[in-house]
Amino acid sequence: MTTAALELAFRTASGRIIAALAARFRNLDVAEDAFAEACARAAKTWPVDGAPHDAAAWLYRVAVRAALDALRRQQTRERLTPDVPPPAATAEELLMHDERIVPDERLRLMFICCHPAVAPDARAALTLRMVCGLSVPEIARAFLVSEPTLAQRLVRAKHKIAAAGVPFELPRPESWGERLDAVLSTLEVAYAKAHEDAAGAGPHAGYAGEVMQLSRLLTALIADAGEAFATAATVHYAEARRPARVDAEGLMAPLSEQDPALWRRELVAMGDAFLERATELAPQHHRTIQAALQAAWCARSSLREPPPWTPILELYDELLLVRDDPIVRLNRAVAVAEVAGPAAALAEVEALDGERLANFAPYYAVRADLLARCGRRAEARQDYRALLALDPGPAERRWLERKLGELE
């Protein structure tokens, strides 16, 4: 039970604890190392003493002491004197009220990590590492780069923030625009990590609700940024479909087979409102088109209606004009298969850079399905096995094992 308690605390509170530590000590390395030390101490003492009632507050309190000890040992405390918290706000109080930590501290750390001093290709990655607690392999897979390359970017980014003396405060509103793209990319990848596990049982399942909250907050803070409204729309549409993503047998349900009657219509309505505003402000932005793709699916009211493959393909063709990348082309191939046939779609997928997509699970999923439909069963089985080796969630694994069994 104590191990489960630590895993739960890490999964649900690591980002906000690190954000609070970074805000207090003005140093990303100190925050990350102190939290790691607190987790190590928890792993050692909780099995003996039992897990505390408020695990997040315990981890924060121990991490603060670990940070102070480390600063003393480095004889740099005078240079990195932490802010003294207001007497009325204890660590427990701050960590028990998400409205104090999540919107303020997390968003502040997001904007710090996305400072212009940091290289553009490292901003979202650094934010995902510091704020969301994603591992280097997870981030590397999301950005289709090697793990050593990603690790080097993170180290350089943290050093750049320290060397540039980036203030650990939420920047003035006029500075938000130059950081917004990286902030939105962070939210998108964080939500993707939550969404990739249909059953919501994975270590990052809690990101879904937090990303929805932060996406709404951004639309309130930056009321003229169409791309922020588009991201909020996409997240709300995707989250609206969550109740239908696993069937009665516990298997993942592909989007075209999900029962729209189970979708959360209140979230669909919120997505519609966000998309309407995004279309007014940034009709040709790639995020607006991506939100429109989600809207096309969510307009379906029952399984009796055929999937909207032709409108989906038209939207992907429009998206390619403003964002032509392997992931867009891979997703487009799914629609091509339904409109023009699996052979045409497979030709497009096989033209992609397979080496670059070698650790990207959807690549194997799409290609395996197309290979099977084209009669190339042995190659399809090979791709399904490669996909299973990437450790999918339980609902996805059961669905993939069934598909593989059908081919064998």
N, C-alpha and C positions, 0 to 999 in steps of 0.2 A: 504493500500500500504506500509506503514512503517513496518508493521509486516512482510509482504512478503519480503521487502528489508533486514530485519534483518535475516530472515530464509535463504535467498539466500546467504548473506555474511557468515553466519555461515557454510552453506553447502559447499561453494566453497573456503573459505579462513581460516577456523578455524585451520586446520593443519599447514599451513605455518606461521600463526601468532604466534601460540604457539611455533613452532619451532624457530622462530626468537626471541621470548621472552626468551626461554630457553637458546639459544646461548648467549644472552646479559646478563642475570642475573645469569647464571650458577646454576639454581635451578629449578627443575621440578615443585614443589609445587607452587613456586612463579609464574611461567609462567601460570600454569593452573588456579590458583585463580585470577590472574590479568585479564586474558581473560574473566573469568566468570563475574567479576565485570564490565568489559567494556560492556559486553552484557546486563547486568542488567541496566546499565546507558542508553544504547541505547534504551532498551524497555521503559524506562521512558521518555526520552527526544525526541526521534524521532517522536512520535505521536504529540508532541507539536510543535517542530521546523522543522519537516520534515527530511527525510533521507538525509544524505550528498551525494555529488556527488561521492566520492570515499569511500564507506562504509568500505572496508577493511583497508584503511589507517586511517580512523577515529577510528576504533576499536583498531588498533595497538597503535595509539598515546595515546588514553585514557587508554589502558592497561599498557603502560609504566608508565604513571603518577600514576596509581593505585598501581603498583608494588613498585615504589619509596616511595609512602605514606606508604605502608605496611612495607617496610624495615625500614623506619624512626620510625614507631610506635614500631617495635620490637627491636629498638636500635641495629640493626645488620648491618647497612649500611657499616661500615668500613670493616666488614668481607666479605660482599657480594657486594663490589663495582662493579657496572656494567661497562663493557667496554664502552668507549666513542666512538660513531660511527664517521667515517670520516666525516668531514664537508660537503663534496660534495655529500654525500649519505643520503638524507632525508628518513624518514619513507615512505613518499608517493612514492618516487622513487623506493625504494626497493620493495614495495608491488605492484607497477604497472608493474614490470618486473619479470615475473615468472622464467625466466632463472637465476635470481639472488637468489631467495628464494627456489624454488622447488628442483632443483638438489643439491644445496649446503647445505642449512639449513635443509631441511627435511632429506636428506640422512645422514647428520652429526648426527641429533638427533636419527635416526634409529640405527646407529652404537653405539651411547651412551647408548640407552636403551637396546641394545643387548650385553652390556659389560659382560665379563665372571664373574664378581662379582655378577651379578644378576642370580638367580636360573634359570636353563634352561627352566622350565615350566612356567616362568613368562616373559621371554624376549619378545616374540612376542606379548603377551597380553599387556604388558606395552607400547610397540611401537604403537599398535593399539589404545590405549587410548590416548596417548600423541600426536602422529603424525597425526592420522587419525580421532581422535575425536569420535570413536565408544563408545557407552554406555556400562556400565558393563553388562547389560542383553544381549546385542548383542554379546559381546566378549564371555560371558559364554556359549551362545548357540553354537558359532562357535567351541569352544574347548570341548563341551560336559561336562561341569562342572557346579556346582551350583553357583549361584550369590554370596553367602557369601564366598565361597572358592576363587572365582576369585577376589573379593574385597580385601581379606586378602593378596593374592599374590601381588596385585598392591601396596598396602601399604608397604609391606616388600621390594618390589623391589625398590621403590623410596627411602626408608630409607637406603637401601644398597648402592645405588649410592651416596647418600650424605655422608654416613659414610666412604665409601672407597675413597672418594675424586676423583671420576672419572673425568678426564679432559674433558671439554666440547669442544673438538676439534675432527675433523675427524681423526681416528687413522692412524698410518702408514700402508702402504699396507701389510706388513707382518703380521699384526694383523687382517686383514679382514677375513681370512679363518675361524677362530674360532667363528666368529659372523655371518657368511654368512647364515647359515641354518635358524637362527631366523629372519634375514632380509627377506629372501625369503618367509618364512612362513607368515610374516606380509603382504607382497605384495599379496600373494595368498588369504588370508582372506579378505583383503581390496578389491581386485578385485571381490571376491565372493559376497561381499555385494553390489557392483555395478551391478553384473551380475544377481542377484536373482530377480531383477525387470526388466522384459523383455521390458517394455515400456520406461525405462529410465526416469521415473518420480519420483523416490524415492529420499530420502534425500542424498543418497550416490552415485548417478549416476555419479557425477563428478570424482569419483575415477578411473573410467575405463581409461580415457585418461592419468591421472597422473601415474597410475601403469604401463601403457605401456611405458611412458617416462622413469620412473625410472628403469624398467626392461632393457631397452636398455642401459641406462647409466651404469648399473652394468656390462653388458657384455663388455662395453668399458673399465671399470676400472679393471675388473678381467678377463682377456682374456683367462685364462686357467681353469676356473671353469665351468665345463660342466653343473652343476645343475642350474647355473644362465642363461645359454643359453636355457636350457629346460624350465625354468619358463617363459622366454621371448617368447618362441615359443608357450606355452600353452595360454598365454594371447593374443597374436596376432591372433591365430586361433579362440579363443572364440570371440574376438571382431570383427573379420571378419564376423561372422554370425549375428551380431546384426541387420542389416536391415531386416532379414527374421524372427525375433523372435516374431513378432506380425502380425497377419493376417489382412485382410481387414476389419474385423469386430471389431478389437481392442482386440482380444483374444490372449493369449499366444499360440504360435505354438510349439508343442513338436519338439525336434531335428529331429526325423525321418520324420517329416512332413514339415520341412522347405524347401523352394525352393532354391536349391544351386545357381540358376541363380541370386539371389539377394545378394549373399555373396560378400564381398569386396576382389577381387582376389589379389589386391596389398598387403593386409595384410596377406593373405594366403601365398603368395610368401615369405614375410618376415619371417613368421612362419616356412616355409620349410628351409630357410637358417639357422635360429637359431637351428632347430632340427638337421640339418646335422652336425653342429658344436658340439652340445650336444652329438650326437651319437659317434662322434670321441673321445670326451674327457671322457664321462661317460655313456657308453652304457647300463649298468645295474642299473643305479641310478633310484630310483622310480620316480623322476621328469621327467627323459627322457622317461620312459615308459608311464607316464601320458600324455606327449606331443605327443607321438606316437598315443595314443588313439584319441586325437583331430585331428591329421593329417589324421587318417583313415576316419573320418567323412568328413573332408574338401577335401578329394580326390574325393568325390562324385560330379558329374558335373550336374546332373539333377534329378528330381523326378522320371524319368523313370527307373533309376538305383535302384535296391533294396538296402535297408540299409545294411551296412557291418557287420551284427550281428556276424557271425562266426569269422572273424578276431578280432572283438572287444572282444569277449569272450576269445579268445586265448591270447590277450594282458592283459586282466584282470587276467587270470591264471598266466601269467608271473609276473604281478605286485604283486600278493599275495605272491610270493616267497621272495620278498624283503620288502613288506609293507602290513602286514595283520592287518587291523583294520576294525571296523564296517562300516565306510563310504565306503571303497573300496568294501567290501562285499555287501553293499546295492546297489551300482552302478553296480556291477557285476550281481546282481540278475535281473536287467533289461534286460541284454543280455541273461541270462539263460532262461528267460521267452520266448524269441523269438527263441532260439535254441532247448531247451529241453522241453518247455511248461510252462505255468503259475503255475501249481501245484508244479513242481520241484523248481521253483523260490520262491514260497510262503513258502515252507518248509524251505528254507535257510533264508528267512527274519524273519520268526517266531522263528528261532533259535538264533537271535541276542538279545542283552540286550535291551529290549523295554524301561525299566526304564531309562537307560542312554540316550536313543534317544528320550525321551518324549517331548523335546522342539525342535527337529530337523525336520524341515518341510519336507525335502525329504523322511524321513522315512514314514510319513503318506501318502505322494503322491504315493510312490512305493507300499506300502502295500495295499492301497485302490484300486489301479488299479488291482493288482493281486487278491485281494479278489473278486472284481466284476467279473473278468474273470473266476474265479473258482465257480461262482454262489452264493457266500456268500454276498448277496447284502446288508443285514441289517448291517453287520460289515463294509462293504465298505462305506456305508453312514455315519456311525459313524466316520470313519477315515477322510472322506472328511470334516465333520463338525469340527473335531479337527484341521484339517489343516487350515480351514477358520478362526478359532479362533486365529491363530498365526499371523493374520493381513498381508496377502500377498499383493503384489503390485496389482494395478488395473487390469492389463492384466491377471495376474494369478488368481485373484479373479473371474473375469468373466468366465474364462475357468473352474475353479473348480465348480462354481455355475451351469454351463451347465452340467458338469459331474454328479453332485449331482442330478440335475433335471432329467437326463436320468434314474437314478436309482430309482427315486421316481415315 
